[in-house]
Amino acid sequence: MTTTLALEAGYWHSLGRGVGAIVLYALVGLVLMLIGFAALDATTPGSLRGMVADSLPNSIIVSASGMVSMALIVVLAIFSSGGKLSEGLISTIIFGLVGIIAQVISVRVLEFVLSIDIGAVLKDPEFSMESLVVAAAHFALGLVVAVSIL
């Protein structure tokens, strides 16, 4: 008795398309995350990148929350694309860029309204509860932007 393994017609094409989509979305997501971090760094007093490299806890918390927020936006932009690769990539880029702008402006406004000296908080070598407020703002605004995509 012999067993033959048969694949459906078009299997390799579908597999290749799926792998290609993963690679393209991963690249778009990476670029958006880098742009998002650069936007946070540019709008933060001092070098956020340097503060993270110096292992300052508050800068790490705020940076990490910003990255998670960006990822939420990218994920829901991909999810909303409905499997259409080119449209999904375009909408992911546009929604991601708009989300970055909205998030950076909104967080900075929140810091101002709450009188949080973000420069001092990020440079503090000791953990500050204010960093959690800023981190929560990043996460919450990321959720708002992400869900608005749907």
Residue pairs with C-beta under 8 A, 6 or more apart in sequence:
17 85
20 85
21 85
21 88
24 85
24 89
25 74
25 78
25 88
25 89
25 92
28 74
28 89
28 92
28 93
28 96
29 71
29 74
29 92
29 96
32 70
32 73
32 74
32 92
32 93
32 96
32 97
32 100
33 67
33 70
33 71
33 74
35 96
35 97
35 100
36 66
36 67
36 69
36 70
36 96
36 100
36 103
37 48
37 49
37 63
37 66
37 67
39 100
39 101
39 104
40 48
40 62
40 63
40 66
40 104
41 47
41 48
41 49
43 104
43 108
44 118
44 119
44 122
45 118
45 119
45 122
46 119
46 122
46 123
48 59
48 62
48 63
48 122
51 59
51 122
51 123
52 59
52 60
52 63
56 122
56 123
56 124
56 125
57 125
57 126
57 127
57 131
58 121
58 122
58 123
58 124
58 127
58 128
58 130
58 131
59 122
59 123
61 131
61 132
61 134
61 135
62 118
62 121
62 122
62 131
62 134
62 135
62 138
64 135
65 134
65 135
65 136
65 138
65 139
66 103
66 138
68 138
68 139
68 142
69 103
69 138
69 139
69 141
69 142
69 143
69 145
70 96
70 99
70 100
70 103
70 142
71 142
72 139
72 142
72 143
72 145
72 146
73 95
73 96
73 99
73 100
73 103
73 142
73 145
73 146
73 149
74 92
74 96
75 146
76 95
76 146
76 147
76 149
76 150
77 88
77 91
77 92
77 95
77 96
77 146
77 149
78 88
78 92
79 150
80 88
80 91
80 149
80 150
81 87
81 88
81 89
81 91
81 92
82 88
91 149
95 145
95 149
98 145
99 142
99 145
99 146
102 141
102 145
103 138
103 141
103 142
103 145
106 137
106 141
107 134
107 137
107 138
107 141
108 118
110 116
110 134
110 137
111 118
111 134
111 137
114 133
116 130
116 133
116 134
118 134
121 128
121 130
121 131
121 134
122 131
